[in-house]
Amino acid sequence: MANTIEMQDMRYLNLFEKIMRVRTRFCFNYNEAIVFCVPKHLKAKAVGPEGKNIKKMSQILRKRIKVVSQPEGSKDIEGFIKAVISPTTFKSLEVKDNEIIISGGSNKAALIGRNKRRLYEMQKVVKDFFGMQFKII
């Protein structure tokens, strides 16, 4: 993950910890939502019963909130990317020489986004978490 945290992200992390009662160090923006990465065993606690915690935080911030499992190395790349971009899907994911290549299929435009915004956001996330390049074909 990136070494620096912006002040706004720090505020999000503090609010997340206060509401969810789960401490995390990872949050980022993707597709106009705030995505928080928590350890896999704490994900259910963070979401709360019937998504109560996420709904509360979403109402406070007036933004969509997502909670995904924190990747444990390069073995969780596919699951992590699927969780972040859901409900959009992709055909296949391939890891080659420090590069992650996704075949978009019919959802390629949804993965790239208007003015390549989602592509740039995902490139930053992949570089921060895995230190790799990201491409969509």
C-alpha positions in Angstrom: 0.0 0.0 0.0 1.1 3.6 -0.5 3.3 5.1 2.2 1.3 8.3 2.5 -2.3 8.7 3.5 -4.2 11.8 2.6 -6.0 13.7 5.3 -9.4 12.9 3.9 -8.6 9.2 3.9 -7.5 9.4 7.5 -10.8 10.9 8.4 -12.6 8.0 6.6 -10.4 5.5 8.5 -11.2 7.1 11.9 -14.9 7.1 11.2 -14.7 3.5 9.9 -13.0 2.4 13.2 -15.5 4.3 15.3 -18.6 2.9 13.6 -17.5 -0.6 12.6 -15.2 -1.2 15.7 -12.6 -2.7 13.3 -9.2 -1.1 12.7 -7.9 -0.9 9.2 -5.2 1.1 7.4 -6.4 0.7 3.9 -9.1 2.7 2.1 -9.3 4.1 -1.4 -11.8 5.5 -3.9 -13.1 3.4 -6.8 -16.1 4.3 -9.0 -17.4 7.0 -6.7 -17.4 4.6 -3.7 -15.1 4.4 -0.7 -13.6 0.9 -0.4 -12.2 -0.3 2.9 -9.9 -3.4 3.1 -10.1 -5.4 6.3 -8.7 -8.7 7.3 -10.8 -11.6 6.1 -11.8 -12.8 9.5 -13.1 -9.3 10.5 -15.2 -8.7 7.4 -18.5 -9.9 8.9 -17.9 -7.8 12.0 -17.3 -4.7 9.9 -20.4 -5.1 7.8 -22.5 -5.8 10.9 -25.9 -7.6 11.1 -27.9 -7.0 7.9 -25.3 -4.5 6.7 -26.3 -2.1 9.5 -22.8 -0.6 9.9 -22.3 0.0 6.2 -25.7 1.7 5.9 -25.0 4.0 8.9 -21.6 5.0 7.5 -23.1 5.5 4.0 -25.7 7.8 5.4 -23.2 9.9 7.3 -20.8 10.3 4.3 -23.5 10.3 1.6 -21.3 8.0 -0.4 -21.4 4.3 -1.3 -19.3 2.2 1.0 -17.7 -1.2 0.2 -15.8 -3.5 2.5 -13.5 -6.1 0.9 -11.1 -8.7 2.2 -7.5 -7.5 2.4 -5.4 -9.4 0.0 -2.8 -11.7 1.5 -0.1 -11.5 -1.1 -0.2 -12.2 -4.8 -2.4 -15.4 -4.4 -5.5 -13.2 -3.7 -5.2 -10.9 -6.8 -8.2 -12.3 -8.7 -10.6 -12.4 -5.7 -9.5 -8.9 -4.6 -10.1 -7.3 -8.0 -13.4 -9.1 -8.4 -14.6 -7.8 -5.1 -13.5 -4.2 -5.9 -15.1 -4.0 -9.3 -18.3 -5.9 -8.5 -21.0 -5.9 -9.9 -19.0 -5.6 -13.1 -17.3 -8.8 -14.2 -14.5 -9.8 -16.5 -13.7 -12.9 -18.6 -10.3 -13.8 -17.3 -7.3 -12.5 -15.3 -3.7 -13.3 -16.1 -0.5 -12.4 -14.2 2.6 -12.1 -16.4 6.0 -10.6 -15.6 4.9 -8.0 -13.1 1.7 -7.2 -15.0 -2.0 -8.0 -14.4 -4.0 -8.4 -17.7 -7.8 -8.6 -17.6 -9.9 -9.7 -20.6 -13.0 -7.5 -20.4 -15.2 -9.1 -23.0 -18.5 -7.4 -23.3 -17.9 -5.4 -20.1 -14.8 -3.7 -21.3 -16.3 -0.3 -21.4 -17.7 -0.6 -17.8 -14.2 -1.6 -16.6 -12.5 1.3 -18.3 -15.1 4.0 -17.5 -15.7 7.4 -18.9 -12.5 9.2 -19.7 -10.6 6.0 -18.4 -11.4 7.1 -14.9 -12.0 3.6 -13.5 -8.9 2.2 -15.4 -6.7 4.9 -13.7 -8.2 4.2 -10.3 -7.7 0.5 -10.6 -4.1 1.0 -11.9 -3.3 3.0 -8.8 -4.9 0.4 -6.5 -3.1 -2.5 -8.1 0.2 -0.7 -8.0 -0.3 0.2 -4.3 -1.3 -3.3 -3.2 0.7 -5.6 -5.5 3.4 -3.3 -7.1 2.3 -4.4 -10.5 1.0 -2.8 -13.7 -2.6 -3.2 -14.7 -4.1 -3.5 -18.3 -7.5 -4.3 -19.8 -7.7 -6.0 -23.2 
